[in-house]
């Protein structure tokens, strides 16, 4: 990453999401210096995904970012979120499985997205299982509290019969 490109990338990141015109201007400068910078492409994908809800265009930027740097730690988590929002469940599952093999990536977030995927598919029991996996890889209090709250939310969506079974099963394993 050259110094000038870094300057513009960090300027874009600093302006995201509060000042999109300034963010886009800096991001375009960063991409003009290096059109294959995975972080800049990822940020452009986030703008299309999170701000403009143009998931197809966002997917193109995320795919390009992944091709430019397959070991980038930022791109997979935002790309997975985009795929989930666009209901591309099969692609999201493949990307989660691949991303779990990347050294240094936040596995807690990936397992959370795996739980979200199961929940979106209607498998609440699997979602709870994946939330427990996410808790095991959580290394800060905020994430742990977030996952516990999400677990309670998923349990509240379950029919009462299933909730009693999962509670009974939990007691037996302890």
Residue, then its C-alpha position, 0 to 999 in steps of 0.5 A: x500500500x503506497x503512502x498516497x493510496x493509504x492516505x486516501x483510503x483512510x480518509x474515505x474510511x474516516x468519512x464512511x458512513x457520515x459523509x458519503x460524498x467525501x468518502x466516495x471522492x477519497x475512495x475514487x482517488x485511492x482506487x485510481x492509485x491502485x485499482x486492485x486494493x482489496x480494502x478500497x474495493x471492499x469499502x466500495x462494496x460496503x457503500x453499495x450494500x449498506x447505503x444504496x442497497x444495490x447488492x448485485x453491484x456490491x457483490x461485484x466489488x466484493x468478488x473483485x476484492x476477494x480475487x485481489x487478496x484472498x487472505x484479506x480479513x475485512x472483505x469476507x465479513x462484509x461480503x457475507x453480510x451482503x449475501x445474507x441481505x440479498x438472500x444468496x444463502x448457498x454463496x454465503x454458506x460457501x464463503x463462511x466455510x472458506x473464511x473460517x480457514x483464514x488465519x487471524x479472522x474473527x471467527x466469532x463474527x463468522x459463526x454469528x453469520x452462520x447462525x443468522x444463515x440458519x435462522x433465515x433458513x428456518x432452522x432455529x435449533x441450528x442457529x442456537x448451536x452456531x451461536x454457542x460456537x460464536x460464544x466460544x470464539x468471543x474474546x470481548x464482553x460486548x460481543x459475548x453480551x450481544x451473542x447472549x441477547x441474540x440467543x434469547x431472541x432466537x429462543x423467543x422465536x421457537x415454539x414452546x415445545x422446542x424451547x422445553x426440549x432444548x432446555x432439558x437437553x442443556x441440563x442433561x449435558x451440564 
